[in-house]
Amino acid sequence: MDNAFAWLSNLIEWFGQLIPRWVLIDPTERGIKFVWGSRVVIVEPGIVWYWPAVTRFMVHPVVRQSNNLKTQTITLKDGKTAAVGGMCVFEIKDIEAAFVHTYDTDETIRDITLSAIHDVCCILTWEEMTEQQRTGELDRKLKAEARKELERYGVRVLKMTLTDLAPVRVLKIVQATTTD
């Protein structure tokens, strides 16, 4: 019986696409309308009307956000190994660059900031890194590196810091398998 009326449900849904819809965008967000699948319209806060039949609509936060970056193991300039993890605080300045020109904005931000941590830390010795962390110089270098890379994606880095920093020893266990 359900299948017999499935066509009616599809028909009602299709007609529903012809009715205009409205969305209320908060001051902390911006909207993006993809009209006819090709034209991009950036929408400011307020009430926005769109036609679902010809428009795909998305809303994204643009105010201060943060990413907790996973801990990674890197080899420092002096050959020592360290576990470093971080945090990036950012805001979206250009929503079109951030969400239209990247597939996954959060993943892009995470990848670039993790790379920035690696690029800055791997050229330092353990002593240089711990000293620069104490003076705040390391945070400034991390922020500058991440900001330089993320600027093209419409992301403004507000703060970048290490949340984890520890010397580590990496051991690799190789297990031999025997077949009888």
N, C-alpha and C positions, 0 to 999 in steps of 0.2 A: 504494500500500500504506500510505503514511503517513496519508493521509486516512481510511483504513478504521479505523485505531486512534486517531484523534484524539479520538473521543468517549470512549474509555476513559481517555485522559490527562485530559480535562476532568472526568470522573467521579471519578477518583482525587484530583485537585486539589480538587474540591468537598468530598469526604469529609475531606480533610486540613484544611479550614477548621474542622471540628468538633472537632479535637484541640487542647487547650490548649497554649500555647507559653509559654516563659519567656525573660526578658531580664535580663541583669545590668547594672545602671546604676552607673557609676563615681561617686565622690564629686564629680567635676568636672562632672557632668551632672544633669539632671532629666528626667523623662519626662512625657509627656502621653498620656492615654488618652481617646479619643473613643468612648464606649460608646453603642451603638445610634444613632450619628450625631448625638446631641444633648447628652449629658451629658459634661462635661469633668471628668476626674480627674487631679490633679497627683500625680506619683509621685516619692518620694524615692529616694536611692541604695539599692541592694540588689537582691535577686532579685524580679522582678515577673512574675506570671502573668496571661495574658489569653487571651480566646477570639477568634481571628481572624475567626470568622464574624460577630461582632457588635461587634468593637472594632478601631479603627485606632489604632496605637501609634507614637509618635515620641519620640526622645531628642535633646536639644539641650544643648550646653555652656552653663554659666552663669558660669564663672569668667572671669578677666581675658582680654579679647580686644582686638584693635585693628583699625582700618580705616585704610588709607592713602587719603587723599582726593585726588582728582585736582586738578590745578592749574586755577584759573579766572582769567579776566581781569576785573578790576573797576575802575570809575572811583571814585577817592577824592574826598573832600570838596573838595579844592583843585583838582579837575579833572585831576589826574595819573592815569595808568593803571598798575596794578600786576598782576603775576601772583602769585597766592597759592595755595598748596596746603597741606594740613595732615594731621594724624594725630589720631585719636580713640581713646583707650583707655577701655574700658568693661567692665561686668559686668552680667549679667541678675539683677535682684533679684526680679522678679515674672514668672515664666515664662508664666503665663496671659495677662497683659496683653501680653507681648512676642510670643507665638506664636499665640495664639488670636484676638486682636483686631486683628491686622495680616496682610495677605496675604504679604508678604515682609519679614521683620524686618530683614535686612541692608540691603535697599534703603531701608527707612524710616530706619534709623540714618544711612546715607550721605546721604540727601536732607536730613535735618534738620541734620546737622553741616555740610554744605556751605552750607546757608542761614544757619547761625549765623556761619560765617566771613564770608559776604557782608554780613550785617546789622551785624556788629561793625566790620568794616574800612571799609565804604563811608561811615561817618560820621566817619572820621578823616582828617586830612591825612597826607601822606607822612612829614613830620617827627614828628607825633604817633605814627604807627604804628611807626616805627623806634625811637623812644624808649621806647614802651611795650613793645616786644618785648625791648629790652635790659633793662628793669627787671622783666620778668615780668608786668606789668599786663595786657598783651594776652592772655596765656595764661589769666589769671584771668577776664577778660571773656568769652573764647571758651568756657571751661568753664561759666561761669554761664549763658550763653545756651543752650548745647546741653543742659545739665542741666535747665533750666527746661522745654524743649520735649520732651525724651525721658522725663522722669519719668512722664508719663501712659502710656507704653508699657512700663513696668517696667524701664527701662534706667537704670543709674547711671553717669554719666560720671566717670571717675577722672582723666583728663588730656586736655587738648585743646591742641594747639600748631600753629604754622605750621612746615612743613618747607621750604616754598618761599616766598620773598619777593623780588621783583625788579621794578624799574621797567621798563615795557615801552612800546613805541610800536606802536599798532595801525594797520596799513595795510590798506585794503580795495581789492582790485584788481577793477575792473569791466571785463569783457571784452565788447566789442561784437561781435555776430555779424551778418554780412551775408549776405543771400541773393541770389543772382543770378537 
